[in-house]
Amino acid sequence: MSQESLVSKKVLLPFILITALFALWGFANDITNPMVSAFKKVLELNNFQASLVQLAFYGGYFTMALPAALFVNRFSYKKGVLMGLALYALGALLFYPAAIFQEYIFFLLALYILTFGLAFLETTANPYILAMGSEVTATRRLNLAQAFNPMGALGGLIVAQHFILGALESDDLDSNGNPIYGSLSESAKATIRDSDLEVISTPYVLLGLVVILFFLVILLIKMPENRKKETRVDVLPAIKRLFGNRKFVGGVVTQAFYVGAQIMCWTYLYQYAESIGIDNKSAVNYGIAALLIFLIGRWIGTFLLRYITSGKLLMLFALGALITCLICIFSPGLIGLYSLVAVSFFMSIMFPTIYGIALEGQGNDAKFGAAFLVMAIVGGALMPTFQGMILDIGGAGYKDTSILGVPEVNFSFFLPVLCFIIVGIYGYYIYKRNNA
């Protein structure tokens, strides 16, 4: 097979197994996004408190990415994957005692530990995919593997819609369309809270059992070692080389802003929908549409990378995301919601493309470079928290006040606009650099 082939036959099985993990962590990401709104209602939180779900979830990535890289450097890709699956399963299973104690902090802790596992998986899987062939096809190969991530994410959203949000009694409305939960007695609320927290925890516990099954399969299957790519690297010199590379540093910064934009657009889509009279369960349909468009964009983007350089395509997609996001701000109603869904098409190629550009040519330093790019996912922890603070201006609702002539929920999407500008600048820099 040609050296330029995307995946050779001899690494096809490892490629399939590792690619399956992309779907597995996609499921965790998108079953969690609607939980911001769910926890807000069940536990009667304000928008800032509810946004701590994303702070815990993506904060776990930041905490564990570098230790994961050190672990993989000392041992192997396979052991890194197994450690990731073990932590993933532990965090998911901790939802069971969290539901029993009914303490928000316990749910946050469970999510935090769960994402320790995801940090291990992403720090290991992304550079492993890049290493499975020629560097010329590395970014395309990663886009292909990442295309399976939204498939898992779709599964997470469907489970959230039908088995969680659709079953929450705290979301019930009276005949006039007003929430019932807040007007109930404390004893009635306690009964509903018991039921709803069990509803929230059960899919996570089942997910933990599925992850254990993945752990056993990968433990028992012989995964070939790539001794050249798994050679131990001296940590400090590698980090010094990485941070002396402007392309890499720019990629890390850009990745943080991109992930922040993605999580804001996918998390607060539900609040945007609710602000125009669409209930939480129905809003999941728009989340599913966003993921389908994201998936289509990923496949189209992977194809276009054969003909358009990665920097130029990143710049063009950032421009598209910027325009659709501005429409969602200044066109309240369904047009704005449709535009917010459409942003996902343009976000589709950003993560793997930034990742591939930043690690291109880094050699064995890539395993630590991967760690810093995964740590950049902390943007998904911080930016939604800032957006939640904007939503709390004037009260816990989404249309308590008007800023620049639009409700605060619309105005809050200026944060993703800022992020897409930074992505576009990085794409332009890479495009000009490569042309030079």
TIKOL-404963 format. One record per residue: residue in three letters; x, y, z of N, C-alpha, C in turn. Coordinates in steps of 0.1 Angstrom, whole numbers, plus 5000, padded with zeros to 4 digits. Atoms other than C-alpha are relative to their C-alpha. Layout:
BEGIN
ALAXYZXYZXYZ...
//
This chain:
BEGIN
MET500849885000500050005000500950125000SER499249885001501250354992500350075014GLN499649934987503050555019499050115003GLU500949894998500550825013498549965004SER501350054997497550605021499650055014LEU500549954988495350725050500349915012VAL499850104990495550405070500449874993SER499650125006497550095061499449885007LYS500750124995496249745066500649955013LYS499450054988498749655092499650075013VAL500449924988497449925116498550025000LEU501549985001493749895106499349975013LEU500750044988492649705137500250105012PRO499849904990494349945162499250134996PHE500649885005492950235141498549995004ILE501450024998489350095144499750015015LEU500250004985489750035182500150135006ILE499849874994491150375190498950104995THR501049915005488650545167498749985007ALA501250034992485850375187500050085013LEU499949924988487150565217499550144998PHE500449865003486450895200498550015002ALA501450014998482750795199499649995015LEU500250034986482950685235500150135009TRP499949874992484151025249499050104994GLY501149915005481751205225498749985007PHE501250034993478951025242499950085014ALA499949944987480151155276499850154999ASN500149855002480451515263498650044998ASP501349945004477051545249498849955008ILE501050044990475051355275500150105012THR499749914989476551615299499550144997ASN500449865003475751945280498650035005PRO501449964995471951935287499949995015MET500150014985472751855324500150145007VAL499949874994473552225330498650055003SER501449964998469852305325499249915009ALA500750104992468651985342500350025015PHE499649984986470652045374499550135005LYS500549874996469552405374498649995006LYS501450014996465952305377499849905012VAL500150104990466251995399500550055014LEU499449964987468552155425499850155002GLU500449864999467152515420501350095001LEU498849925001470452675410499950124991ASN500049895010471253005393500949964988ASN499350035012472953015359501549975002PHE498650024997476453055373500349875007GLN499850134993476052755397499849894991ALA500250105009474652545370501149984990SER498950005009477552635347501249925006LEU498950074994479852465372500149864996VAL499950135007478952135355501150004990GLN498949995010481152245326501350035006LEU498749974994483852385349500649875005ALA499550134995484052045366500449904989PHE499850105011483851845333501350044993TYR498849965008486452045313501250035009GLY498849984991488552125343500749885003GLY499350134998489251755347501049984988TYR499150015011490851765312501350085003PHE498849914997493152055323500949935011THR499350064989494151875355500849884996MET499550145002494951535341500849994987ALA499350025014496351595305501549985001LEU498650014999499951655315500449875007PRO499750134994500051365340499849884991ALA500250115009498551145313501149994990ALA498850005009501351245289501249945006LEU498950054993503951165315499849855002PHE500350144999502250825321500349934987VAL499850065013502250745284501449994997ASN498649995003505850855281500749895007ARG499350104992506850615309499649864996PHE500550145003504650315298499749994985SER500450025014502750285265498750064997TYR501349955004499850405245498949915005LYS501150094996497850085254499750025015LYS500249984985498450135292499350145002GLY500649874998497450505288498549994997VAL501450025004494150395271499349935012LEU500650084989493450135299499850095012MET500149914989494150395326498850104998GLY501149915004491750635308498749945002LEU501250074999489050375306499649975015ALA500250034986489450285343499450135007LEU500549874994489050655354498750044995TYR501349975006486150705330498949925007ALA501150084993484250415345499850045014LEU500149974986485050515381499150135001GLY500849884999483650865375498549984997ALA501450035004480550735358499249935011LEU500650084989479850485386499750085012LEU500149914989480250765412498750075000PHE501349945001476950905400499049935009TYR501050074992475150635420500050055014PRO500049954986476350745455499650155000ALA500449865001475951115443498550025001ALA501549995000472251055437499449975013ILE500550044987471850895471500250125010PHE499749894990473551185490499350134995GLN500749885006471851445467500750135003GLU499249884999474751685470500650044986TYR499549955013475651895439501549984999ILE498550015000479351885449500449864996PHE499650145003479351505446499849974985PHE500250025014477951515411501250074992LEU498949935006480651775402501349925001LEU498950094998483251545417500149884991ALA500150125009482051245397500350044986LEU499649955013482251455365501550034999TYR498649975000485651575374500949884999ILE499250125001487051225379499749934987LEU500350065013485251095348500950064989THR499249945011487051355327501549985002PHE498650054999490451245342500249894990GLY499950115010489750935321500050054986LEU500149955013488751135291501350074996ALA498749945003491951335294501149904996PHE499150115004493951015293499749954986LEU500450055013492050895263500450094989GLU499749905011492351215243501550024999THR498549985001496051265252500749884993THR499450125006496750905241499549984985ALA500650045013494350855211500450104989ASN499849915011494951175192501449994994PRO498750025007498751145187500249864995TYR499950145006498350765182499550004986ILE500649995013496050835153501050074990LEU499049925009498551095139501249914996ALA498850085002501350835142499749884991MET500450125007499450575122500250014985GLY499749985015500950675088500850124998SER499249895004502550955069499650135006GLU500349874995502751305083499250084990VAL500749935010501451425050498549985001THR501450034998498051255057499550015014ALA500350014985498151305095498750085003THR501249914996495551595097498849944994ARG501150075006493251415073499649885008ARG500350124992493551095093499350035013LEU500649964988492751275125498650054998ASN501349955003489751445109499149884998LEU500850125002488551095098499649945013ALA500350074987488850945133499150095008GLN500849914992487351255149498650014994ALA501350015006484351215125499149915008PHE500850094992483250935148499650055013ASN500349934987483251165178498550055001PRO501449954999479851335169499049884999MET500950125000478350985163499749965014GLY500250034985478950905200499250125006ALA500749884994477751265208498549994997LEU501550015003474451205190499449895009GLY500650104991473950885211499850065014GLY500249934987474551095243498850095000LEU501149915000472051355232498749935000ILE501250085001469451095223499649945014VAL500250054987469850935257499550115010ALA500449884992469651275274498650044998GLN501449965003466451355256499049905005HIS501050104997464551035260500049935013PHE499950074987465850885292500350095012ILE499849914989466651195312499150125000LEU500849885000465051525302498549974998GLY501450045002461851355291499449945012ALA500550074988461551185325500050095012LEU499849914988462351485348498650065004GLU501349944996459251585368500250145004SER499749864996460951915379499850094988ASP500149925012460552025343498550014995ASP501449995003456751985343499450145000LEU500649875000454552275334498549995003ASP501550004998450952375343499350034987SER500849985012448152435318500350134993ASN499749875006449352785313501550014995GLY498650015004452952675305501050055010ASN499149964990454452785338500649885008PRO499450114992456852565358499349985013ILE500750044988455252375386500949995012TYR499150054990458252265406500250115011GLY499749894991459052605422498950035010SER501149974992455552635437499649895010LEU500450124992455452295454500550025015SER499550014986455952225492501349935000GLU498750064999459352115504499949855000SER500150155001458151755509499749954986ALA500350045014456751745474501250014991LYS498849985008459951885460501049895003ALA499050114996462051625480499749874993THR500450125007460051345464500450004986ILE499649985014460551485429501550004999ARG498549995001464251555436500649855001ASP499550144999464751185447499949934987SER500350075012463151065415500950054989ASP499349945011464851315392501549975000LEU498650024999468351265405500449854997GLU499850145004467950885401500049994985VAL500150005015466850955365501350054994ILE498749945005470051165359501149905002SER498950084997472350915375500049864993THR500150145006471150585359500749994987PRO499350025012472450645324501550015002TYR498649994997475850745338500649865006VAL499650124995476050425358500149894990LEU500050105011475150215328501150034990LEU498849965008477750405308501349955006GLY498850064993480350305334500249864998LEU500050145002479449945329500549974985VAL499550015014479949985291501550034999VAL498649975001483250145296500949895006ILE499350114994484349855318500249894989LEU499950105011483549625288501050044990PHE498949955009485749835265501349975007PHE498850024993488449815291500549854999LEU499750145001488349435291500449964986VAL499650045014488349405253501450054996ILE498749955003491349635249501149935008LEU499050074992493149455278500449874994LEU499850135005492749125261500549994986ILE499550005014493549225225501450065000LYS498749965001497149255216500150134990MET499949885008497849615204501550024996PRO498549995004501049655183500650135006GLU499349884995503549895198500850074988ASN499349935009505050165177501350055007ARG498849974991508550165193500650144997LYS499449875004509750475173499250115007LYS500849894995506750685184499849995015GLU500250014986506650545219501350005008THR498849984993510250615227499950105011ARG500049904989510750795260500750134996VAL499549875003511351165257500350075013ASP499749914988513051395282499050115000VAL501249914999510251605295500350154998LEU499849865000511751945301500650054987PRO499649955014513751975268498949994990ALA501150015010510651855249499150125002ILE500949884998508452125265500750134996LYS499349885004511152385259500050014985ARG500149995015511252295222498650034995LEU501449985004507452295220499750155001PHE500449864998507052645235501050104994GLY499249925009509852775213499450004986ASN500650015013507652695183498750085000ARG501249915000505152975175498849934995LYS501150085006502952745154499349925011PHE500650084989502452515184499450085011VAL500549924989501952785210498750074995GLY501249955006499452955187498949904999GLY501050105000497652625183499449975013VAL500550024986497352575221499050115003VAL500949884996495852925226498749994992THR501250015009493552885196499149895004GLN500950124996492352545207499250035013ALA500849974988491352685241498850094997PHE501149925004489252955225499049924992TYR501050075008487752715200499149915008VAL500850094992486752455226499050085009GLY500949914992485252745247498850034991ALA501149975010483152845216499149884998GLN500950125003481952495209499149975012ILE500850044988480852425245499050115003MET501049894998479152765248498849984990CYS501050025010477252705215499149885003TRP500850124997476152355225499450005013THR500650004987475452425261498850095001TYR501049904999473452745258499050014989LEU501050025010471552635228498749975007TYR501250034993469052505253499350125007GLN500549884994468752835271499450094990TYR500449925011468453015238498649954995ALA501350065004465652775228498950035010GLU501049984990463852815261499650155000SER500449865000463953195258499050044989ILE501049985011461853165226498849905002GLY501250084997459352925242500149854997ILE499950145003460752585234500549935013ASP499650074988460952335263501249924998ASN498750065000464052155273500149874992LYS500050135007463151815259499950024985SER500149975014462151965225501250064995ALA498849935004465252175224501149904997VAL499050105003467351855223500049964985ASN500150035015466051805187500950104993TYR499149905007467952125178501549965003GLY498750054997470951985196500549894991ILE499750115009470751665176500250054986ALA499849945013470351875144501450064999ALA498649945000473552065154501149904998LEU499050105001475451745158500049934986LEU500050055013474251605125500750094990ILE499349905008475351925108501550005002PHE498650004996478651905127500649874993LEU499550125006479051545114500250014985ILE499949975015478351645078501150094997GLY498949905002480751935081501349935002ARG498750074997483451695095500449924987TRP499750085012483151465065500350094988ILE499849905011482951755040501450065002GLY498749934997485951925057501149904997THR499050105002487951605056500349984985PHE499850015014487351575019500750134994LEU499449885005488151945013501550025003LEU498649984997491451915030501049934990ARG499250055011492651715000500350104990TYR499949905010492352024979500350145005ILE499849874994492552325003501049985012THR499050024988495452375028499250025013SER500750004987494552335064499850145006GLY500149864995495252695074498950084993LYS501049935007493052835046498649955003LEU501350054997490152605053499650045014LEU500349964987490352685090499650145000MET500349865001490253055082498650024994LEU501349985006487153015059498949955009PHE501150064991485252795084499850105012ALA500149914989486053045112499150124995LEU500849895005484553325090498549964999GLY501450055001481353115084499449995014ALA500550014986481053045122499750145005LEU500249874995481453415129498750064995ILE501249945006478753515105498749945006THR501250074994476153255117499850045014CYS500149964986476953345153499450145002LEU500549865000476253715146498550004997ILE501450015003472953625130499249955012CYS500750054989471953425161499950115011ILE500149894991472653735182498950104997PHE500849895004470753985162498749964993SER501350045005467853775149499349915010PRO500750084989465953665180498849924993GLY501050085006463453385173500649884993LEU499650125006463653075152501250024990ILE498949985009465953235126501350005008GLY498850004992468453305154500449865005LEU499850144995468052945167500649914989TYR499550085012468552795132501550044997SER498649955003471753015128500949945011LEU499150064989473052885162500249854997VAL499850145004472452525149501150004989ALA499250005012474252615116501550035004VAL498649984995477352735136500849875000SER499350134998478152365142500649954987PHE499450045012478852305105501450064999PHE498749935001481652555106501049965011MET499150044989483052435140500549864997SER499750155002483252075126501549974999ILE498650045003486852075114501050075009MET499049914993488352315139500949925010PHE499250074990489452085167501149924994PRO498950085005491351825147500950074991THR499149935009492652075122501050085008ILE499149924991494152305149501049905006TYR499250114994495451985166501149954991GLY499150065009497051845135501050104996ILE499049895004498652185125501050025011ALA499149974988500052235160501149895002LEU499150114997501651885162500849964988GLU499350045012502851865126501550035001GLY498549985000506651815125500650005014GLN499549994987506951785163500749875004GLY499350134997508251415162499549945013ASN500350064987508451245196499550105010ASP500549904991507651575213498550005000ALA501549995003504051525200499249955012LYS500850054989503051325231499850105011PHE500249894991503651625253499350124994GLY500849905007502351855227498549975001ALA501450044999499151655228499450035013ALA500449974987498951705265499650145001PHE500349854999499052085262498750034992LEU501249975008496452075234498749955007VAL501250054993494151865256499850095012MET500149914989494852095286499250134995ALA500749885006493552375262498549985001ILE501450024998490152215266499450075012VAL500549924989489952415298499250124995GLY500849905006488552675275498549975001GLY501450054998485352465277499550015014ALA500449984986485352505315499850145003LEU500149864996485952875317499050094993MET500949915008484053035288498549985003PRO501450014997480652885296499750065014THR500249944987481053005332499850154998PHE500249865003481553355319498750034993GLN501349985006478553315297498849995010GLY501150014989476453195327499950135008MET500049874993477553515345499250114992ILE500749905008476253725316498549975001LEU501450034999472953535317499450035014ASP500649964987472553615354499950155002ILE500349865000472553985346498550035001GLY501549974999469154105358499249905006GLY500850104994468153775373500349864994ALA499750145004468153395368499349964986GLY500750035013465953415336501050034989TYR499249985011467253455301499750134992LYS500449875007465453775290499650105011ASP500249914990465653975322500350144997THR499549875003467354265306500450004985SER499649995014468354395271501350075000ILE498649955002471954465260500250024985LEU499849975014472654635227498749974992GLY501250025007468954595219499549854999VAL500450145000468854215224500049945014PRO500050064986468053985254501449965004GLU498750034996471053895275500549864995VAL499650135005470953535263500550014986ASN499549985014471453655227501450075001PHE498849934999474153905238501249915004SER499050084995476053635256500849924989PHE499350075011476953475222501150094993PHE498849925005479453765216501349935005LEU498850084996481853535236500449904989PRO499550085011481853275209500550084987VAL499649925011482153545183501550045002LEU498649974997485453655200500949884997CYS499250135001486653295200500249974985PHE499950035015485953255162500950104993ILE499149905006487853575154501549955003ILE498650054997490953415172500349884991VAL499750125008490553085153500350054986GLY499749955014490353285120501450064999ILE498749935001493453485128501149895000TYR499150115001495353155135500049934987GLY500150065013494153005103500750084989TYR499449915009495253315084501550005002TYR498650004997498653305101500749874994ILE499550125005499152935091500050004985TYR500149995015497953005055501150084995LYS498949915005500453295051501349945002ARG498750064996503253105068500349894990ASN499750115009502852805045500250054986ASN499749945013502653025014501350064999ALA498749945000505753205024501149904999
//
